Amino acid sequence: MAVGVFDLFTVGIGPSSSHTVGPMRAGAVFARELKDAGVLGSVASLRVDLYGSLAATGRGHGTMTATLLGLEGYHPELILPDEVEERLAAIAETGVLNLAGASGGGVELPYAVEDMVLHPLTVLPRHTNGMKFQVSDAEGNVLREATFFSVGGGFIVREGEEDAALEDLEESKKELPLPFRTAAELMGRCSSKGLGISDIMFINERASRSEEEIREGLLHIWSVMEACVETSLKREGVLPGGLKVRRRSPDWLERLLKEDKDRNDPKYWQEWVNLIALAVNEENASGGRVVTAPTNGAAGIIPAVLYYALNYAPGMDKATQQDREDVVVKFLLAAGAVGVLYKEQASISGAEVGCQGEVGSASSMAAAGLAEVMGGTPGQVENAAEIAMEHNLGLTCDPIGGLVQIPCIERNAIAAAKAINAAKMALWGDGTHRVSLDEVIVTMRETGKDMSHKYKETAMGGLAVNVVEC
């Protein structure tokens, strides 16, 4: 299917969309196929191989445990944090995996994290995030095997089906009323129809959903983002993983409530934006429930900038509940349209193009969403997205200890402020600019290709090796 707003914004668990959500989805797909093929009852052994970045930083990203949950049949959109903790504790205690057993009828196998085979220095041709599943019967005969790639944002691709998936994607685009692959095409649609970017995206979404479903779905996405913040602000102590990174958002909230008692003093806007971004990403680092936007590692940027739009954009002090909901819908549609451009022309995978593909894309999407709801023309919205990405080019992905904590959490707050500044700069212009969004997206893709693999989510370079972990 053509990439839509509900592909870019999905509910999942932390800490990583490509290293946690994607592997869980792949495991769930494989488990479902074993049932559907009628071979589950004959399975006596399981082998899981992880390649490249999944193997190199998998422990810090929760890849192994997420894969086990997927193989049990759990899906990242549906599983709750309490269920995650319960099942992982059971597997660790018993050493038994209930293959495809989430909905009943599974097969219990002796299998745990330690049984996975890791190939950190082996990168499969399609993508650095590769994983292979294989099951055999009691005689050692292979019953079924499959190789998947987690290509960013929770999206997965099966080996051998890449061309078919691409063909399906192109065919599904033909069903869209106003398809676009590039920013130039998107601008052309806006010009010919006299519509805004969010309007174009909304019309395309109506090809597969009713207007009510689109609106309700986007408001649900925002409600999960809000719930994520609320949950995070109640947690204290240090983040899991061994780096002993202290949670800051609860203390920041306490201080802000003392200094900005009515929560409406404009001089504190950046502190509130920082707080929202930090809270989301602290929850993500805890393995909590977040919205990929468009990835988990960049999950705090869009909620933080949307918070700014709802609380500090002109006229919001007099907005009704209906007005606020309209802002949420319009913001996410415009941001989603820009996200489509990155998925179509480049990548949102840190393991493929560095953090410019995660935080950079999210900052660009957020800038577009903010410019849209603040009354920007299509040209100004496109300019806002371009500015935000232009100043994230070359951003590396070098998490310390393979954990989505340093520099990831603070990076979200910095990128949120960049997005707000980009939108404001664009709105002070007339929409004309020297560098196009398409040019900066292509540049991001090429920069990612040229970037050393050490700086693409392998924990082999940058801060990951220059900072002592303990």
C-alpha distance (Angstrom), angle and dihedral (degrees) to the residues before:
residue distance angle dihedral
M1 . . .
A2 3.79 . .
V3 3.81 111.9 .
G4 3.79 110.3 -97.4
V5 3.77 139.1 178.2
F6 3.81 92.4 -89.7
D7 3.80 90.4 55.3
L8 3.79 91.4 54.4
F9 3.81 94.7 44.2
T10 3.78 110.7 46.9
V11 3.78 132.7 152.1
G12 3.77 115.1 -114.8
I13 3.79 144.5 133.9
G14 3.77 130.0 -87.3
P15 2.87 159.8 -73.0
S16 3.82 102.0 37.4
S17 3.78 136.2 7.6
S18 3.81 94.9 -155.1
H19 3.81 96.3 36.6
T20 3.82 100.9 34.3
V21 3.81 111.5 18.2
G22 3.82 96.1 38.4
P23 3.83 96.0 49.2
M24 3.80 90.6 46.2
R25 3.81 90.2 52.4
A26 3.80 91.5 47.4
G27 3.80 91.5 50.3
A28 3.81 91.3 48.5
V29 3.81 91.4 50.0
F30 3.81 91.4 51.0
A31 3.80 92.1 46.8
R32 3.80 91.4 50.5
E33 3.80 91.0 50.2
L34 3.79 91.7 53.2
K35 3.79 88.9 57.0
D36 3.78 94.7 43.4
A37 3.81 92.1 48.5
G38 3.81 91.6 51.4
V39 3.81 93.9 -125.2
L40 3.80 99.3 108.3
G41 3.80 94.0 94.3
S42 3.83 91.1 56.8
V43 3.81 95.9 52.0
A44 3.80 112.6 117.4
S45 3.81 101.4 160.9
L46 3.79 140.9 23.1
R47 3.81 132.8 -154.2
V48 3.80 125.0 -167.9
D49 3.81 121.9 -173.1
L50 3.81 121.2 -170.1
Y51 3.80 120.4 -163.1
G52 3.79 138.8 -163.6
S53 3.77 117.3 -20.9
L54 3.81 93.0 2.6
A55 3.79 89.2 61.1
A56 3.81 96.2 37.6
T57 3.81 97.3 53.4
G58 3.78 101.1 12.6
R59 3.79 97.4 113.3
G60 3.78 93.6 54.8
H61 3.79 92.2 43.8
G62 3.80 96.1 48.2
T63 3.81 91.5 -117.2
M64 3.78 96.6 142.8
T65 3.79 96.1 48.0
A66 3.81 92.5 43.1
T67 3.80 89.7 52.1
L68 3.80 90.6 52.6
L69 3.80 90.8 51.7
G70 3.78 90.5 49.5
L71 3.79 91.6 50.4
E72 3.79 88.1 53.2
G73 3.81 86.4 57.3
Y74 3.80 101.9 -102.3
H75 3.80 120.7 142.5
P76 3.83 123.7 -147.3
E77 3.82 92.3 -131.5
L78 3.79 93.0 57.6
I79 3.79 109.8 28.9
L80 3.80 116.2 97.1
P81 3.83 124.6 -140.9
D82 3.82 90.9 -112.4
E83 3.81 90.3 54.5
V84 3.80 89.9 49.5
E85 3.79 92.0 54.3
E86 3.81 93.1 44.1
R87 3.80 96.2 50.8
L88 3.80 95.9 42.0
A89 3.80 90.9 49.7
A90 3.82 89.8 51.1
I91 3.80 93.3 49.3
A92 3.82 91.8 47.0
E93 3.81 92.1 48.8
T94 3.81 98.6 44.5
G95 3.81 102.3 26.0
V96 3.81 87.0 -135.4
L97 3.82 126.3 127.3
N98 3.80 118.8 -158.8
L99 3.81 98.0 -143.8
A100 3.83 111.1 -146.4
G101 3.79 88.7 -13.2
A102 3.81 102.2 125.3
S103 3.79 91.6 101.2
G104 3.79 95.7 31.3
G105 3.78 133.9 -88.6
G106 3.80 97.1 72.1
V107 3.79 130.7 150.1
E108 3.80 119.2 -119.2
L109 3.80 114.7 -134.4
P110 3.80 132.3 176.2
Y111 3.79 98.6 -110.9
A112 3.80 137.1 132.3
V113 3.79 141.8 160.1
E114 3.80 91.3 -79.9
D115 3.81 90.7 61.7
M116 3.80 94.4 63.6
V117 3.80 116.6 106.6
L118 3.81 113.1 -131.4
H119 3.82 126.1 -154.6
P120 3.83 104.4 178.4
L121 3.81 94.2 164.4
T122 3.79 96.2 45.3
V123 3.80 116.0 86.9
L124 3.78 116.9 -171.5
P125 3.83 115.7 -135.8
R126 3.81 98.1 -108.7
H127 3.81 101.3 50.7
T128 3.79 140.8 -21.1
N129 3.83 90.8 -115.3
G130 3.80 99.6 72.6
M131 3.82 130.7 154.4
K132 3.79 133.3 177.4
F133 3.80 127.9 -158.5
Q134 3.80 124.0 -164.2
V135 3.81 131.4 173.9
S136 3.81 127.3 -170.2
D137 3.79 136.8 -172.9
A138 3.81 127.3 -118.3
E139 3.82 91.0 -82.7
G140 3.79 92.5 53.7
N141 3.79 95.8 -106.1
V142 3.80 112.6 147.8
L143 3.80 108.4 -117.5
R144 3.76 99.4 -178.7
E145 3.80 139.9 -13.8
A146 3.77 136.0 179.8
T147 3.80 138.5 177.0
F148 3.79 121.1 -145.3
F149 3.78 134.7 -175.2
S150 3.79 123.5 -148.6
V151 3.80 100.7 -146.2
G152 3.81 101.2 -177.6
G153 3.78 138.0 -72.5
G154 3.80 91.5 43.3
F155 3.81 92.5 -63.1
I156 3.81 115.7 139.7
V157 3.80 132.3 -164.5
R158 3.80 126.3 -165.3
E159 3.80 118.8 -133.2
G160 3.80 111.2 -106.5
E161 3.78 93.8 22.5
E162 3.81 98.8 74.1
D163 3.80 94.5 103.7
A164 3.80 92.9 45.1
A165 3.80 90.6 49.0
L166 3.80 90.0 50.6
E167 3.80 90.9 49.5
D168 3.80 91.0 49.5
L169 3.79 89.3 49.6
E170 3.79 92.5 52.1
E171 3.80 91.8 46.3
S172 3.79 92.5 49.7
K173 3.80 90.1 52.1
K174 3.77 88.8 60.7
E175 3.79 87.8 63.4
L176 3.80 91.8 57.8
P177 3.82 115.6 97.8
L178 3.82 92.9 -140.4
P179 3.82 109.5 19.6
F180 3.80 121.0 -176.1
R181 3.78 135.9 175.4
T182 3.77 101.4 175.1
A183 3.78 134.9 42.0
A184 3.79 88.5 -115.8
E185 3.79 90.1 58.2
L186 3.81 90.6 45.9
M187 3.81 91.2 50.9
G188 3.79 89.0 48.2
R189 3.81 90.9 54.0
C190 3.80 90.7 49.7
S191 3.80 91.9 49.1
S192 3.79 96.8 46.4
K193 3.81 94.1 46.0
G194 3.80 98.4 35.3
L195 3.80 89.8 -126.5
G196 3.79 137.8 131.3
I197 3.79 124.9 -112.3
S198 3.80 93.0 -103.6
D199 3.83 89.1 51.6
I200 3.82 91.7 55.0
M201 3.79 90.9 49.5
F202 3.80 91.7 47.1
I203 3.82 92.2 52.3
N204 3.80 90.8 51.1
E205 3.80 92.3 48.0
R206 3.81 88.9 54.3
A207 3.80 88.1 66.8
S208 3.81 88.4 76.2
R209 3.82 105.3 19.1
S210 3.77 139.4 37.3
E211 3.79 119.9 -108.9
E212 3.78 89.8 -108.0
E213 3.81 92.3 51.7
I214 3.79 91.8 50.0
R215 3.78 93.2 50.1
E216 3.80 94.5 43.6
G217 3.80 91.2 46.0
L218 3.79 94.1 52.2
L219 3.78 92.9 45.4
H220 3.81 88.0 50.9
I221 3.81 89.5 53.0
W222 3.80 89.2 53.3
S223 3.81 91.8 47.2
V224 3.82 90.1 54.7
M225 3.80 89.4 50.0
E226 3.81 90.1 51.6
A227 3.81 92.1 46.4
C228 3.80 89.5 50.8
V229 3.80 90.2 56.3
E230 3.80 92.9 46.3
T231 3.80 92.2 50.4
S232 3.78 93.0 47.2
L233 3.81 93.5 50.2
K234 3.82 89.6 59.1
R235 3.79 94.0 54.8
E236 3.79 122.5 88.6
G237 3.77 137.9 178.3
V238 3.79 126.2 47.8
L239 3.79 132.1 -31.6
P240 3.81 119.0 -104.9
G241 3.77 122.3 -103.9
G242 3.78 105.9 69.2
L243 3.81 102.4 -87.7
K244 3.81 89.5 101.5
V245 3.79 92.4 -137.5
R246 3.78 107.2 176.9
R247 3.79 119.8 -129.2
R248 3.79 106.2 -117.1
S249 3.79 104.5 177.7
P250 3.86 98.1 80.9
D251 3.81 91.5 52.9
W252 3.79 91.8 43.9
L253 3.80 90.4 52.0
E254 3.79 91.7 51.8
R255 3.79 91.5 51.1
L256 3.80 93.7 45.1
L257 3.78 92.9 51.1
K258 3.80 88.8 53.8
E259 3.80 95.0 48.0
D260 3.82 99.7 34.9
K261 3.79 99.6 35.0
D262 3.82 96.4 170.8
R263 3.83 94.1 39.8
N264 3.80 90.6 -131.2
D265 3.79 106.4 91.6
P266 3.83 104.1 121.1
K267 3.80 92.5 -149.0
Y268 3.82 88.2 71.9
W269 3.80 97.1 52.1
Q270 3.79 94.5 109.7
E271 3.80 93.1 48.4
W272 3.82 89.9 54.5
V273 3.80 91.7 46.2
N274 3.81 89.8 49.8
L275 3.80 90.3 48.7
I276 3.81 94.2 52.6
A277 3.80 92.9 47.7
L278 3.80 93.2 47.1
A279 3.81 93.1 45.8
V280 3.81 93.3 52.3
N281 3.76 93.8 47.7
E282 3.78 94.4 44.6
E283 3.79 87.4 54.9
N284 3.79 89.9 47.3
A285 3.81 90.5 50.9
S286 3.82 87.4 53.2
G287 3.79 91.7 57.2
G288 3.80 90.6 -108.2
R289 3.79 131.1 150.2
V290 3.80 112.4 -74.2
V291 3.79 141.3 154.0
T292 3.79 116.4 -109.0
A293 3.78 101.4 -127.4
P294 2.98 90.4 -164.6
T295 3.84 91.8 -46.8
N296 3.79 135.6 6.5
G297 3.79 93.5 -118.0
A298 3.82 88.2 59.2
A299 3.81 96.4 34.8
G300 3.81 96.4 120.4
I301 3.80 100.0 58.0
I302 3.79 102.3 72.5
P303 3.86 94.8 42.3
A304 3.82 89.6 50.1
V305 3.80 94.5 49.2
L306 3.80 92.3 43.2
Y307 3.82 87.8 52.0
Y308 3.81 87.3 54.5
A309 3.80 90.7 50.4
L310 3.80 92.2 51.3
N311 3.79 95.3 46.4
Y312 3.79 109.2 28.3
A313 3.81 108.8 24.9
P314 3.82 113.4 109.3
G315 3.81 113.2 -82.4
M316 3.80 96.5 13.5
D317 3.80 91.2 112.3
K318 3.83 87.5 70.6
A319 3.81 97.2 36.5
T320 3.80 121.1 128.6
Q321 3.80 122.8 -137.3
Q322 3.80 88.2 -99.8
D323 3.81 90.0 52.7
R324 3.79 91.3 51.1
E325 3.78 92.3 49.9
D326 3.80 89.9 49.9
V327 3.81 89.1 54.1
V328 3.81 91.6 51.7
V329 3.80 92.8 50.3
K330 3.79 94.6 44.9
F331 3.80 93.1 45.4
L332 3.81 95.1 50.7
L333 3.81 93.2 45.0
A334 3.81 92.6 52.7
A335 3.80 91.8 44.1
G336 3.79 89.3 48.3
A337 3.80 92.1 52.6
V338 3.80 90.2 56.3
G339 3.81 90.0 45.3
V340 3.81 88.7 57.2
L341 3.81 89.0 57.9
Y342 3.80 91.8 55.6
K343 3.80 92.9 46.9
E344 3.81 91.2 47.9
Q345 3.79 99.9 44.5
A346 3.80 107.1 23.9
S347 3.82 135.3 -4.4
I348 3.79 142.0 -81.2
S349 3.82 92.6 -154.5
G350 3.80 117.8 113.1
A351 3.80 89.3 -159.1
E352 3.80 89.9 57.3
V353 3.82 105.4 38.4
G354 3.81 105.8 6.1
C355 3.78 127.9 -110.1
Q356 3.80 91.0 -47.4
G357 3.80 84.3 78.0
E358 3.81 92.7 53.8
V359 3.80 111.4 28.3
G360 3.81 91.5 23.2
S361 3.80 93.7 52.6
A362 3.80 92.5 44.9
S363 3.80 91.8 49.5
S364 3.79 89.9 50.0
M365 3.80 92.2 48.4
A366 3.81 91.8 47.3
A367 3.80 92.1 49.6
A368 3.80 89.8 52.6
G369 3.80 92.2 48.6
L370 3.79 92.7 50.2
A371 3.80 94.4 46.3
E372 3.80 89.2 49.6
V373 3.81 96.3 53.3
M374 3.80 91.1 43.1
G375 3.80 89.4 61.7
G376 3.78 101.1 -95.8
T377 3.78 121.8 164.0
P378 3.83 117.5 -120.4
G379 3.80 88.4 -99.5
Q380 3.80 92.1 52.5
V381 3.80 92.0 46.5
E382 3.80 91.0 50.7
N383 3.81 89.3 47.4
A384 3.82 91.2 51.8
A385 3.81 90.8 52.5
E386 3.81 90.8 47.7
I387 3.81 94.5 49.8
A388 3.79 92.7 50.4
M389 3.80 94.0 51.4
E390 3.78 95.0 40.4
H391 3.79 88.9 62.5
N392 3.79 94.0 47.2
L393 3.81 95.2 52.6
G394 3.78 113.7 130.7
L395 3.80 94.6 18.8
T396 3.80 107.8 158.2
C397 3.79 129.2 -143.8
D398 3.81 107.0 -134.3
P399 3.82 108.0 144.3
I400 3.78 115.4 -176.0
G401 3.78 111.4 -114.1
G402 3.79 89.9 -0.5
L403 3.81 87.2 -79.2
V404 3.80 123.0 136.0
Q405 3.80 91.1 -125.6
I406 3.82 114.8 81.0
P407 3.00 117.7 69.8
C408 3.82 93.9 -7.6
I409 3.81 101.4 75.2
E410 3.80 97.7 50.2
R411 3.79 90.5 38.4
N412 3.80 89.3 64.6
A413 3.79 91.7 56.0
I414 3.80 92.5 47.7
A415 3.81 91.7 48.3
A416 3.81 91.8 48.7
A417 3.81 89.9 56.4
K418 3.82 88.9 47.1
A419 3.80 89.7 53.7
I420 3.80 92.5 51.3
N421 3.80 91.5 48.0
A422 3.80 91.2 47.0
A423 3.81 91.1 53.0
K424 3.79 92.0 48.2
M425 3.80 92.1 48.7
A426 3.79 91.5 49.4
L427 3.81 92.6 48.3
W428 3.81 90.4 54.4
G429 3.80 88.1 57.2
D430 3.77 130.0 65.7
G431 3.80 96.3 -115.6
T432 3.79 96.6 -95.4
H433 3.80 116.3 117.3
R434 3.78 139.6 161.4
V435 3.83 99.2 -123.8
S436 3.80 118.0 53.2
L437 3.78 124.8 -143.2
D438 3.81 89.7 -118.2
E439 3.80 90.8 55.5
V440 3.78 93.1 51.0
I441 3.83 92.0 46.6
V442 3.80 91.2 52.6
T443 3.80 89.1 46.7
M444 3.79 90.3 52.4
R445 3.80 90.4 51.5
E446 3.81 93.1 48.7
T447 3.81 92.0 45.0
G448 3.79 88.7 53.1
K449 3.79 91.4 52.2
D450 3.80 91.4 50.9
M451 3.81 94.6 44.7
S452 3.79 115.1 106.4
H453 3.80 112.5 -104.7
K454 3.83 87.0 -123.5
Y455 3.78 88.7 74.6
K456 3.79 97.9 46.4
E457 3.81 106.4 85.9
T458 3.79 96.8 -67.6
A459 3.85 98.3 113.6
M460 3.83 86.1 -131.8
G461 3.80 99.3 112.2
G462 3.79 146.8 24.2
L463 3.79 119.4 19.7
A464 3.79 90.0 -7.9
V465 3.82 91.1 70.7
N466 3.81 102.2 23.9
V467 3.80 97.0 55.4
V468 3.79 118.6 71.1
E469 3.80 107.8 -127.2
C470 3.80 97.7 -146.3
